[in-house]
Amino acid sequence: MKTPDQYYEASTCYFSKPGSSATERVLECVNKRTKELNIKDVLIASVTGASALKAREILGPDVRIIMFQLNLDKN
């Protein structure tokens, strides 16, 4: 929350393991932050598009989701 001197505190979410198991919780943290800062655009990295679809579900229609497709093919 901003104060008149432009100082504000922000929380940070840390996860013990990477991967899709944390996606929903990450997006909940993102949703909270978009509301606090009135953010209207969010960039989502995804391999299959599932994270972008989950983002739409959690963030709602007022946030524009830009998906960057990752290619994890090792060949």
C-alpha positions as CSV (number, residue, x, y, z in Angstrom):
1,M,0.0,0.0,0.0
2,K,1.4,3.4,-1.0
3,T,1.7,6.2,1.4
4,P,2.3,9.9,0.7
5,D,6.1,9.5,0.6
6,Q,5.8,6.7,-2.0
7,Y,7.0,4.1,0.4
8,Y,5.2,0.8,0.4
9,E,5.7,-2.8,1.5
10,A,5.1,-5.8,-0.6
11,S,5.0,-9.5,0.2
12,T,6.9,-12.2,-1.7
13,C,5.7,-15.7,-2.3
14,Y,8.4,-18.5,-2.2
15,F,7.8,-22.1,-3.3
16,S,9.9,-25.1,-2.3
17,K,9.5,-26.9,-5.7
18,P,9.2,-25.6,-9.2
19,G,6.5,-26.9,-11.6
20,S,2.8,-26.9,-12.3
21,S,1.9,-27.9,-8.8
22,A,2.4,-24.3,-7.7
23,T,0.7,-22.6,-10.7
24,E,-2.6,-21.9,-9.0
25,R,-1.0,-20.5,-5.9
26,V,1.3,-18.3,-8.0
27,L,-1.6,-17.0,-9.9
28,E,-3.5,-16.2,-6.7
29,C,-0.4,-14.1,-5.6
30,V,-0.4,-12.4,-9.0
31,N,-4.2,-11.7,-8.7
32,K,-3.6,-10.0,-5.3
33,R,-0.8,-7.9,-6.8
34,T,-2.8,-6.9,-9.9
35,K,-5.5,-5.5,-7.7
36,E,-3.1,-3.7,-5.3
37,L,-1.3,-1.9,-8.2
38,N,-4.2,-1.8,-10.7
39,I,-2.1,-3.9,-13.2
40,K,-4.0,-4.6,-16.4
41,D,-1.5,-6.7,-18.4
42,V,0.1,-10.0,-17.2
43,L,2.7,-12.0,-19.1
44,I,2.4,-15.8,-18.7
45,A,5.0,-18.3,-19.8
46,S,3.5,-21.7,-20.7
47,V,4.4,-24.9,-22.6
48,T,0.8,-26.1,-23.2
49,G,-1.3,-23.1,-22.6
50,A,-2.8,-24.6,-19.5
51,S,-1.2,-21.9,-17.3
52,A,-2.8,-19.1,-19.5
53,L,-6.2,-20.7,-19.2
54,K,-5.8,-21.0,-15.4
55,A,-4.7,-17.4,-15.3
56,R,-7.9,-16.3,-17.2
57,E,-9.9,-18.2,-14.6
58,I,-8.2,-16.7,-11.6
59,L,-7.5,-13.1,-12.9
60,G,-10.8,-12.6,-14.6
61,P,-11.8,-10.7,-17.7
62,D,-10.4,-7.3,-16.6
63,V,-6.7,-8.3,-16.9
64,R,-5.2,-8.8,-20.3
65,I,-3.2,-12.1,-20.5
66,I,-0.2,-12.2,-22.8
67,M,1.1,-15.8,-23.2
68,F,4.6,-16.6,-24.2
69,Q,4.9,-20.2,-25.4
70,L,7.9,-22.1,-24.2
71,N,9.5,-24.8,-26.2
72,L,11.2,-27.3,-23.9
73,D,12.1,-29.7,-26.7
74,K,15.7,-30.8,-26.0
75,N,16.4,-31.8,-29.7
